[in-house]
């Protein structure tokens, strides 16, 4: 039985796992490892510690589908709409730039429900707090070491974490990346920002006419969302949640500052935008060091194969673009590259 490891439980990794399961007729051991405590990657949904039903999308806020991808990736949109994982965005987002023919979708159960849908469909063994440190070649298999626990062996590996994390891996993998590939990988760049989730008690009123708003005049804050309102789930039993995304310049400037200091700075600026906000009962501040790809790997659309036998490839938005369709494109390219090895 082929043993396959996918590193990264984000959009690309989860869809790779689901597609692999769909396309493989024989027995297959499929594992997904992620260094975080839950799935989602940059499509993560945080829960209030006081009420798990009060949630906030700290990464992607909604999905924009262009006419090109509506056609190209129709089966993916149709499936997620049929399962109720996605539904059309109907709440007002002020300052949103809409192009002709674009459709926007939200995930009623939180954006990470897309990832959970694909992981469930894949039947993969999903392990969290599994940070990969080394990848070595042992008798035509990959031996994968993680921060804690014993190394494990696999026949195929797909790496879907941000490219700088791939370049930090130790072991034989460092010699398997060709000079040309290394240059391509080192040229991949990302923007950085913070996201702050605020959770409120049931019955709290946040009286604004919008569900989300793009801010253009603030040095710190770029986007604010009343997250439950954005997803059309307002309930008397569940308190509202608010999400603030910072600007990229702010994210870069304060990247190495403490989360507590950054959170305080965001609160100060939020007072200018939404004066007199009630006190939240819980907060969650998320640093996105690798927020969105500003420069993708050149000349390797969708994926980069680092080794053929045994197979090792990288995928993710670092090889396409940072959106839902970019991740679908990458997952399809990874599957195409490894279909001869399963």
C-alpha positions in Angstrom: 0.0 0.0 0.0 1.4 3.4 -1.0 2.0 5.7 1.9 1.4 9.4 1.0 2.2 12.4 3.2 0.7 15.8 2.5 2.3 18.6 4.6 -0.1 21.4 5.3 -3.8 21.2 6.1 -4.8 24.4 4.2 -6.8 24.7 1.0 -4.3 23.1 -1.4 -3.3 20.3 1.0 -6.9 19.4 1.8 -8.0 19.4 -1.8 -5.0 17.4 -2.9 -5.9 14.8 -0.3 -9.6 14.7 -1.5 -8.6 14.5 -5.2 -6.0 11.8 -4.5 -8.6 9.7 -2.7 -11.1 10.2 -5.6 -8.6 9.2 -8.2 -7.0 6.2 -6.5 -8.7 2.9 -6.9 -6.2 0.8 -4.9 -5.4 0.8 -1.2 -3.8 4.0 0.0 -2.5 5.3 3.3 -3.0 9.1 3.3 -1.7 11.3 6.1 -2.0 15.1 6.4 0.4 16.8 8.9 0.1 20.4 10.0 2.2 22.4 12.5 -0.9 24.3 13.7 -3.5 23.1 16.2 -6.3 22.9 13.7 -6.9 22.8 9.9 -7.5 25.8 7.6 -4.1 27.3 7.0 -4.8 30.9 5.9 -8.5 29.9 5.6 -8.8 29.6 9.4 -11.8 30.1 11.6 -11.3 30.9 15.3 -13.8 30.1 18.0 -14.7 32.1 21.1 -13.4 30.3 24.2 -16.7 31.1 25.8 -18.9 29.7 23.0 -17.6 27.5 20.2 -20.6 28.7 18.0 -19.3 32.2 18.1 -16.6 32.2 15.3 -14.5 34.6 13.3 -12.7 34.1 9.9 -9.2 35.3 10.6 -7.8 34.6 7.1 -9.8 34.7 3.9 -13.1 36.5 4.3 -15.1 35.5 1.2 -14.4 33.8 -2.1 -14.6 35.8 -5.4 -15.2 33.7 -8.5 -14.5 35.3 -11.9 -16.4 34.2 -15.0 -13.2 32.4 -16.2 -13.0 30.2 -13.1 -16.8 29.9 -12.8 -16.4 27.8 -16.0 -13.1 26.2 -15.4 -13.7 25.1 -11.7 -17.5 24.8 -12.0 -17.6 21.3 -10.4 -15.8 22.6 -7.3 -18.2 25.5 -6.8 -21.3 23.3 -7.6 -20.2 20.7 -5.1 -19.6 23.2 -2.2 -22.9 25.0 -2.9 -24.8 21.7 -3.1 -23.4 20.7 0.4 -24.2 24.1 1.8 -20.5 24.7 2.5 -20.7 27.9 0.4 -23.5 30.2 -0.3 -23.7 33.5 -2.2 -22.6 36.6 -0.3 -25.7 38.8 0.2 -24.5 41.1 3.0 -23.3 44.6 2.2 -19.5 45.0 2.0 -18.6 48.7 1.6 -15.7 49.6 -0.6 -15.6 46.2 -2.3 -14.3 46.4 -5.9 -16.6 44.4 -8.1 -15.7 43.5 -11.7 -18.4 42.6 -14.2 -19.4 38.9 -13.9 -17.8 38.3 -10.6 -19.7 36.3 -7.9 -18.8 36.3 -4.2 -19.5 33.5 -1.8 -19.3 33.1 2.0 -19.0 29.9 4.1 -21.8 30.0 6.6 -20.0 27.7 9.0 -16.7 29.7 8.7 -14.2 29.6 5.9 -12.3 26.7 7.4 -15.4 24.5 6.8 -14.2 24.2 3.2 -11.0 22.6 4.3 -12.8 20.4 6.8 -15.1 19.3 4.0 -12.2 18.1 1.8 -10.3 16.5 4.7 -13.4 14.5 5.7 -13.9 13.4 2.1 -10.3 12.4 1.8 -10.5 10.0 4.7 -6.9 11.0 5.5 -5.3 10.6 8.9 -4.9 14.2 10.0 -2.3 15.1 12.6 -1.9 18.6 14.2 1.2 20.0 16.0 3.3 18.0 13.5 6.0 20.4 12.4 8.3 18.7 9.8 12.0 19.4 10.4 13.9 17.0 8.1 13.3 14.9 5.0 15.8 12.3 4.1 16.1 9.5 1.5 16.2 6.0 3.0 16.1 2.9 0.7 13.9 4.6 -2.0 11.5 6.0 0.6 11.2 9.3 2.4 12.0 9.4 6.0 10.3 12.4 7.6 11.3 13.8 10.9 9.1 16.2 13.0 9.8 18.3 16.0 8.6 15.7 18.4 8.1 11.9 18.0 9.8 9.3 15.8 10.5 9.7 12.1 8.1 8.1 9.7 8.5 6.7 6.2 6.5 7.5 3.1 6.5 6.7 -0.6 5.3 10.1 -1.8 5.3 13.6 -0.3 3.5 16.8 -1.3 4.6 20.0 0.5 1.9 22.7 0.5 3.2 25.0 3.2 4.5 28.6 2.4 7.6 28.4 0.2 10.0 29.9 2.9 9.1 27.1 5.2 10.0 24.5 2.5 13.4 26.2 2.2 13.9 25.9 5.9 13.7 22.0 5.9 16.8 20.1 6.7 18.2 16.8 5.5 18.7 15.3 2.0 16.0 17.6 0.6 18.4 20.5 0.7 20.7 18.7 -1.9 17.7 17.5 -4.0 16.6 21.0 -4.8 18.5 22.1 -8.0 20.2 25.5 -8.1 17.7 26.7 -10.6 14.8 25.5 -8.5 16.3 27.1 -5.4 16.5 30.4 -7.2 12.9 30.1 -8.3 11.8 29.3 -4.7 13.9 32.0 -3.1 12.2 34.6 -5.4 8.7 33.8 -4.1 7.6 36.6 -1.8 4.6 37.3 0.5 2.9 40.2 2.1 2.5 40.2 5.9 -0.4 41.4 8.1 -2.2 40.9 11.3 -5.9 39.8 11.9 -7.7 40.4 15.1 -10.9 38.6 16.1 -13.1 40.1 18.8 -15.8 37.9 20.4 -18.8 39.4 22.2 -21.5 38.3 24.7 -24.9 37.2 23.3 -27.2 40.2 23.0 -24.4 42.7 22.2 -25.4 45.2 19.5 -22.9 46.5 17.0 -25.0 49.0 15.1 -23.5 49.6 11.7 -25.3 49.4 8.3 -22.7 47.1 6.7 -21.3 43.6 7.3 -17.9 44.5 6.1 -16.0 47.6 5.2 -12.7 48.4 3.4 -10.9 51.2 5.1 -8.7 53.5 2.9 -7.7 56.3 5.3 -6.2 54.4 8.2 -2.4 53.6 8.5 -3.2 50.4 10.5 -6.6 49.0 9.5 -7.6 47.9 6.0 -10.7 45.8 6.5 -13.4 45.4 9.2 -16.1 42.7 9.2 -19.0 42.0 11.5 -18.2 38.4 10.8 -21.5 36.7 11.8 -23.4 39.4 9.8 -21.2 38.8 6.8 -22.2 35.1 6.9 -25.9 35.9 7.6 -26.0 34.2 11.0 -27.4 36.6 13.5 -28.8 34.9 16.6 -29.9 36.0 20.0 -28.1 33.1 21.6 -24.7 33.7 20.0 -22.8 36.9 20.4 -21.4 38.9 17.4 -17.8 38.6 16.3 -15.7 41.2 14.7 -12.6 40.8 12.4 -10.0 43.5 11.7 -7.3 43.0 9.1 -4.4 45.4 9.2 -2.7 47.0 6.2 0.4 45.4 4.8 2.7 48.3 5.7 1.6 48.0 9.3 2.0 44.2 9.2 5.6 44.6 7.9 6.5 47.3 10.4 5.3 45.4 13.5 6.1 41.9 12.3 8.5 41.1 15.1 6.6 43.0 17.9 4.7 41.1 20.6 1.1 40.1 19.9 0.0 42.1 23.0 1.6 45.3 21.7 0.1 44.9 18.2 -3.3 44.1 19.6 -3.2 47.3 21.7 -2.2 49.4 18.6 -5.1 47.9 16.6 -7.6 48.7 19.4 -6.4 52.3 19.5 -7.0 52.7 15.7 -10.3 50.8 15.9 -11.6 53.5 18.3 -11.3 56.0 15.4 -13.3 53.8 13.0 -15.9 52.4 15.4 -16.0 54.7 18.4 -17.6 53.4 21.6 -17.4 49.7 20.7 -18.4 47.5 23.7 -15.7 45.4 25.4 -15.2 42.0 23.8 -15.2 39.0 26.2 -12.4 37.3 24.2 -9.8 38.2 21.5 -7.6 36.3 19.1 -4.8 38.1 17.3 -3.2 36.2 14.4 0.1 37.1 12.8 0.1 36.3 9.0 3.8 36.3 8.2 3.0 34.8 4.8 -0.4 36.4 4.1 -0.7 36.6 0.3 1.8 35.8 -2.5 3.1 39.0 -4.1 5.5 37.1 -6.4 4.8 33.5 -7.3 7.4 30.9 -8.5 8.3 31.6 -12.1 7.9 29.0 -14.9 6.4 26.2 -12.8 2.7 26.7 -12.9 0.8 25.0 -10.1 3.6 22.9 -8.6 7.3 22.1 -8.6 8.5 18.4 -8.7 11.7 18.2 -6.6 12.3 14.4 -7.0 10.7 11.7 -9.2 11.4 8.3 -7.6 10.4 8.5 -4.8 8.1 11.4 -5.7 8.3 14.7 -3.9 6.6 17.9 -5.0 5.6 21.3 -3.7 2.3 23.0 -4.3 0.2 25.8 -3.0 -0.4 29.5 -3.8 3.3 30.1 -4.0 3.0 28.5 -7.4 -0.2 30.2 -8.5 -2.0 33.0 -6.7 -3.4 33.6 -3.2 -7.1 32.8 -3.7 -9.4 29.8 -3.8 -9.0 29.2 -7.5 -5.2 29.5 -7.2 -5.3 26.7 -4.7 -7.6 24.5 -6.9 -5.3 25.1 -9.8 -2.3 24.0 -7.8 -4.0 20.9 -6.4 -5.0 19.8 -9.9 -1.4 20.3 -11.1 0.0 18.3 -8.2 -2.4 15.5 -9.0 -1.4 15.5 -12.7 2.3 15.3 -11.7 1.9 12.4 -9.3 -0.7 10.3 -11.1 2.0 8.1 -12.7 3.4 7.3 -9.2 0.3 6.0 -7.4 
